[in-house]
Amino acid sequence: MSFDRTSMVMQFDEAIDVLERAIRECPDELWEAPVWRVVKTDPHVWPALGVEPIPERTEESIQSIAAFWAVAYHTLYFLYVDATSDRSNLRPPDYARGGPEECYPAPDGAAALPGIHAPVIPRNVLLRFLDHGRAKVRRVVPELTDVELAAPSGRSKTFEERLIESLAHVHEHGSKLLAFVERVPTPPNELGRS
């Protein structure tokens, strides 16, 4: 079966739309709230057996790994990475630098703690990074040759496989973030009056 580039771009657009909506609609007071509960046994959350955790790594501080902004940044960072065929000079745009993925690992070998090892990234920066990722997908995917799609592209995947996984990743996290935002009740003063 051949790779449908037009369909892939459309599917990315739809997944990115969901993520964008979540980022735009997230109330300020939930920007740093965890979207799910992080536990020490989650991958990369706690140092390897026998390695002393850094003092900042506590049951409470690891919740920042699932902070709304950190999950959104993670999603956009890997969208950027996965839409890059030549990874030899991979570097996000300067305005989007310094997120948790670039600070990995922390000194104890586990995940960097958002807000401690990496600064909280504001909404306007994430939206700009989202626009950049969307434009990159729209530019790169239609021009891919069959040879480029079949080429090894990290993590023992072809570039085509990596794009398919990236689409699923954007869809999964965008949907979770939007569901998190939509669970927030509307304040009484914002309800419509009849």
C-alpha positions in Angstrom: 0.0 0.0 0.0 1.4 3.4 -0.9 1.8 6.2 1.5 -0.9 8.9 1.0 0.9 12.1 1.6 -2.2 14.3 1.2 -4.2 12.2 3.7 -1.3 12.2 6.2 -1.2 16.1 6.1 -4.9 16.3 6.6 -4.8 13.9 9.5 -1.9 15.9 11.1 -3.9 19.1 10.6 -6.9 17.5 12.4 -4.8 16.3 15.3 -3.0 19.6 15.6 -6.3 21.4 15.6 -7.4 19.5 18.7 -4.1 20.3 20.4 -4.3 23.9 19.5 -7.9 24.1 20.9 -6.7 22.6 24.1 -3.8 25.1 24.4 -6.0 28.1 23.7 -8.8 27.0 26.0 -6.8 25.9 29.0 -7.6 28.2 31.9 -4.5 30.1 33.3 -5.0 28.5 36.7 -4.6 25.0 35.1 -1.5 25.8 33.0 0.8 24.1 35.5 -1.8 21.5 36.8 -1.0 17.8 36.2 -3.2 16.3 33.5 -2.8 12.8 35.1 -1.2 11.3 38.2 2.5 10.5 37.8 3.9 7.6 39.8 7.5 6.6 40.5 7.2 3.5 38.3 6.3 5.4 35.2 9.2 5.2 32.6 12.0 7.7 33.2 10.3 9.3 36.2 12.6 7.9 38.9 16.3 7.2 38.7 17.6 3.7 38.1 17.8 1.3 41.0 20.8 2.2 43.1 20.9 5.8 41.9 20.1 8.4 44.5 17.4 10.8 43.4 18.2 14.5 43.4 16.7 16.3 46.4 14.2 18.1 44.2 12.7 14.7 43.0 9.8 14.0 45.3 6.4 12.3 44.9 5.0 15.9 44.6 7.6 17.3 42.3 7.2 14.5 39.7 3.6 15.6 39.1 5.1 18.5 37.1 6.0 16.0 34.4 2.3 15.8 33.6 1.7 19.6 33.9 -0.6 20.8 31.1 2.0 23.0 29.5 4.7 20.3 29.8 2.6 17.7 28.0 1.8 20.3 25.3 5.4 21.2 24.9 6.4 17.5 24.8 3.9 16.8 22.1 5.1 19.8 20.0 8.7 19.0 20.5 8.3 15.5 19.2 6.1 16.7 16.3 9.1 18.9 15.4 11.6 16.1 15.8 9.5 13.5 14.0 8.8 15.7 11.0 12.6 16.2 10.5 14.1 13.7 8.0 17.7 14.9 8.5 18.3 14.8 12.2 22.0 15.7 12.0 21.4 19.3 12.9 18.2 19.0 14.9 17.4 22.0 16.9 14.0 23.6 17.7 13.5 27.3 16.9 15.3 29.6 19.4 12.0 30.8 20.9 11.0 27.2 21.8 14.4 26.2 23.3 14.9 25.0 26.9 11.9 22.8 27.4 12.1 19.6 29.5 13.0 17.3 26.6 16.1 19.4 25.9 17.1 19.2 29.6 16.9 15.3 29.7 18.3 13.7 31.7 18.3 15.5 35.0 21.5 15.0 37.1 20.2 11.7 38.5 19.5 10.3 35.1 15.7 10.5 35.2 13.4 12.9 33.4 14.0 16.6 33.9 11.4 18.2 36.2 9.4 20.9 34.4 9.4 24.1 36.3 12.6 23.1 38.1 15.1 22.0 35.3 13.1 23.7 32.6 11.2 27.0 32.8 7.4 27.1 32.4 6.7 27.8 28.8 3.9 30.4 28.2 0.9 29.8 25.9 2.0 32.3 23.2 5.3 30.4 22.8 3.5 27.0 22.6 1.1 28.4 20.0 4.0 29.8 17.9 5.7 26.4 18.2 2.5 24.7 17.1 2.2 26.9 14.0 5.8 26.0 13.2 5.2 22.3 13.6 2.1 22.5 11.4 3.9 24.4 8.7 6.8 21.9 8.8 4.4 18.9 8.3 2.7 20.7 5.5 6.0 21.5 3.8 7.9 18.2 4.5 5.3 15.4 4.0 4.1 16.2 0.5 7.6 16.4 -0.8 8.8 13.1 0.7 10.1 10.5 -1.8 9.5 6.8 -1.5 13.2 6.4 -0.8 13.0 9.0 2.1 9.9 7.3 3.5 11.7 3.9 3.6 15.0 5.3 5.0 16.0 4.4 8.6 15.1 7.3 10.8 15.9 6.6 14.4 14.4 4.3 17.0 14.7 1.4 14.5 11.9 2.9 12.4 11.6 4.1 8.9 10.7 7.7 8.4 7.2 6.6 7.3 6.7 4.6 10.5 8.0 7.5 12.6 5.5 9.8 10.9 2.6 7.4 11.6 3.6 7.1 15.2 4.0 10.9 15.5 0.5 11.4 14.2 -0.8 8.9 16.9 1.2 10.8 19.5 -0.2 14.2 18.6 -3.7 12.8 18.5 -3.3 11.0 21.9 -1.9 13.9 23.8 -4.0 16.5 22.1 -7.2 14.5 22.9 -6.1 14.0 26.6 -5.3 17.7 27.0 -8.6 18.8 25.5 -10.5 16.3 27.7 -8.7 17.7 30.7 -9.7 21.3 29.7 -13.3 20.3 29.0 -13.7 18.7 32.4 -13.3 22.1 34.0 -16.7 23.5 34.9 -17.6 26.9 33.5 -17.7 29.6 36.2 -21.3 30.9 36.9 -20.5 34.4 35.5 -19.7 32.8 32.1 -22.9 30.8 31.8 -25.3 32.1 29.2 -28.5 33.8 30.5 -31.9 33.1 29.0 
